[in-house]
Amino acid sequence: METIQNLLGRVEVLPLSPSLLPKLLPKLSDLDGNFDEVVDIIAIDPSLTSKLLQICNSAFFGQEEPVSSVSEAVSRVGYQSVYLLVAMINGSNCFPLPNPTGIDVVRLWKHSISVAFASKFVAESARMDSNLIFTAGLLHDIGKVVLGQAQPQQMSSIIYKRTDAAVNERETILFGFHHAEVGAALLERWKLPAQLVSAVRYHHDPRGAQGFEPLAACVNLGNLFTHGQESAAVLTSPETKSVMEYLRLPPHLLLDWRQQLWDHRELIESMSGLSKLAKPSK
């Protein structure tokens, strides 16, 4: 059975690193002191800047006067909103087009955005770092981009389904490991923070994330909640109840998160098209 590193070395299209995100995440603790640094990190990439300004000037943000610079975007739209937009623009490069063999990138990317927002809502309710958890949600299924290419016929029937123990077991039988482990190995290769790596590796088994259990639990619940919008039975499943109890979150929050997801539907739809437009850059 081959190793994860051998697999990463032989796939046709390896996702690109979301290189700006680890530079931006440490700046979140002191937004006032890091304003200029944040602007400089974003503005150094002209393609990213152009897309960011385009989105900030869209109807969703309702700006009366056009936003013409990154500095203006941060001042007027808000740093938190700008970070989410940058995370999605930069993160879309992880989902390469044209579609690699065996992968519907747009479908996988849209699911990842929805999980990112749902995980963020969970994190806010649990009073945790919502930007970090948003990023983990965005990247939680990146391992599927690799596995789907390695065995397209075998993976085609399970790659877009809700992952449960049976799906993880099938992936492990096929490869010796499952998509969450592959995704974590990819994040380690990109030198992303340990808490991000752990949240992705254990997003189906939060109690295994030694020291980072709450982070993984937020992504786990965000993923379950997103699948629950298509199959309501997921929301009342023992798995969902268990992780909500672990995070000490009351059941009525499910309705709050559903409303928040609905309120963000236009932004999620528009950002889902990023993978079609993004030009991967090194």
Secondary structure as UniProt FT lines:
FT   HELIX           4..10
FT   TURN            19..20
FT   HELIX           21..24
FT   HELIX           25..29
FT   TURN            31..34
FT   HELIX           35..43
FT   HELIX           46..56
FT   TURN            59..62
FT   HELIX           70..77
FT   HELIX           79..91
FT   HELIX           92..94
FT   TURN            101..102
FT   HELIX           105..125
FT   TURN            126..127
FT   HELIX           130..139
FT   TURN            140..141
FT   HELIX           142..150
FT   HELIX           152..155
FT   TURN            156..160
FT   HELIX           165..175
FT   HELIX           179..189
FT   TURN            190..191
FT   HELIX           194..201
FT   TURN            202..204
FT   HELIX           206..208
FT   TURN            210..211
FT   HELIX           213..228
FT   TURN            229..230
FT   HELIX           232..236
FT   HELIX           238..246
FT   TURN            247..248
FT   TURN            251..252
FT   HELIX           253..263
FT   HELIX           265..272
FT   HELIX           274..277
//
